[in-house]
């Protein structure tokens, strides 16, 4: 394959008359300042990207310890069962000695 040839930019005299004098085609008068601004912006963007990557790494590390929906659901079920069981036992335990005596009396025939 041959080399790719780019078209040559031709600026007509009528367009040139509207451009400020100096600089190269097409109007490169402040190109160095513009390139410097872009380089500074690229440097700042790289620094911000590095900071974002660092924070993302920290978040990903912590994510291993986050609770899943299944974990939360299991914990919720366990708490509900514990509360219901506690409420039930607080009602049954005071009556348990009398219940045991009654069952023993029936079973032993007294």
Secondary structure, DSSP 8 states (H G I E B T S, - for coil): ------------HHHHTTS-SSSSTTT-TTHHHHHHHHHHHHHHHHHHHHHHHHHHHHHHHHHTTS--HHHHHHHHHHHHHHHHHHHHHHHHHHHHHHHHHHHHHHHHT-
